[in-house]
Amino acid sequence: MKAFACIAAAATLVAFAAPASAQFAKAEDAVKYRQSALFVMGQHFGRLGAMANGRIPFDAKMAAENAEVVADMAKLPWVGFGAGTDKGTTKAKPEIWTEQAKFKDGHEKLVAETTKLATATKTGNLDALKTAFAATADTCKSCHDAFRNK
């Protein structure tokens, strides 16, 4: 019984110690993962933009729901930028891997801005949405300009 407990504990520790990049069997899987997360984030961000820019009526509940998705999705794609994921069908520039500190800073700014966006939409105030949306869009644009091929 004691041996079984030791083996179980060791197996648990090994499972938790595995690096995040090991979650992808192939580099292509990591690329698909990050692209999918960014696609979903973009779809929901676009809905917020349509409200912020007056293309569709402002709906506070819908804005808050979409902003929550954006904030959650903003945390996900970064693990998909591991070693070897710079090949294949990707718009990622090589600078992601050569300027990792700058890329990480962009990621952290995006997570912070999307969190502010989610908070702003909970006020139910269109002007708060517009301000937070513009700040988040600027953060997205600066990262795209530096790290994404057109």
N, C-alpha and C positions, 0 to 999 in steps of 0.2 A: 504494500500500500504506500509506503514511504517513497519507494522508487518511482511508482506511478505519479505521485504528486510532484516529484522533482522533474520528471520528464514533461509533464503537463506544463509546469511553470517555465521550463526551458523553451518549450515550443511556443508558448505565449510570448515570451520575450523576443524570440527570433521573429515572430510575426509582426510585432510592433516595431522592431528595429529596422525592418526592411525600408530602404529609401523610397521616397515618393516616386521616383522615376521608374522603379521596378514594377509599378502598377500597369505599365504598358508592355505588352509582349513584343511589339514592334514599334519602331519610330513612326511609322505611318499611323498607328493607332493614336499616338500622342498628338500628331498633327490634326487628325480628324476630331479628336477630343477638344482641342483648343479652338479649332474652327467652329465646331458646333456650339460651344459655350459662347463664343463671340457673336455668332449668328443670332442665337436666342436673345442675348443681351441687346444687340442692335435692333431686333424686331420690337422689343418692348420700349427701347429708348426712342425709336421712331414714332411710336404711339404718343409718347410724352411730347415729342417735338411737334407733332401735329396739333396737339392742344395748345402748347406754348406759342405756336405761330398762328393760331386762329384758323387752321385748316379744318378742324373738327371742334365741336363744342367742348368746353371744359367740363369734365365730370370728375369731381374730387375723389370719389371712391375708385373709379377706374385709374386715375392718376396715381393714387397711393398704391394700388395693387401692382401696376406696371413698374413703379419706382422700386418697390420691394424686390421684384424679380431682377431688375437691373442691378441693384445693390448686391443681391446674392450671387448673381452670375459674374459680377466683377471680381469676385474672389477666386473663381475657378480656373480660368484658362492658363494661368502662369506655370503650373506644373507640366503643362504640355510643351514647354519650350526647353526641354532637356537636350543634352548632347545628342547629336545625330539627327535632330528634327529640323535641320536647316535645309534638307534636301527634299526633292519631290515637288508636289503641287502645293506651293506655299507662296504667300506674298510677303513673308517675313524677310527683312533685310539682314545681311550678315552682321550688321552693327548690334543686333540683339545679343549675339554671342561674344562680340569683341568689346562691347560697352555695357557689360552686365549691370554695373552699379547704376548707370543712368537709366537703363531699362527697368530695373527694380524700383527706382525712384518714381518712374512714370506709373508703374503698377500701383505703388502705394498711394500716389496722388489720386489715381482713378478710384481706388477703393474708398478713400476719404471723401471725394466729391460725390460719389454715388450714395454714400451714407447720408451726406448732407441733403442730397436730392430726395431721398426717401423721407427724411425728416421734414423737409419743406412741403412735400405733398400732403403730409398728414395735417397740415394747418388748414387745408381746404381753400387756400388763397392762391388765385391764379398768378398774381404778381410774384409770390414766393416761388412758385413753380418756374416761372420765366427766368428769374434770377439764378436759381439753382441749376436749371437746365443749361443756361448759357455757360456757366462755370464748368459744368461737366463736359459740355461739348468742346470747350476750349482745351480741356485736359485731354480728351480723346484726340483732338486734332493735333496737338503738339506731339503726342506719341506716334500717331500715324505718320506725321511729317518726318519724324526721325527714324522710325523703325518699320515702316510698311511700304512695299513697292506698290505703285499705282496699278 
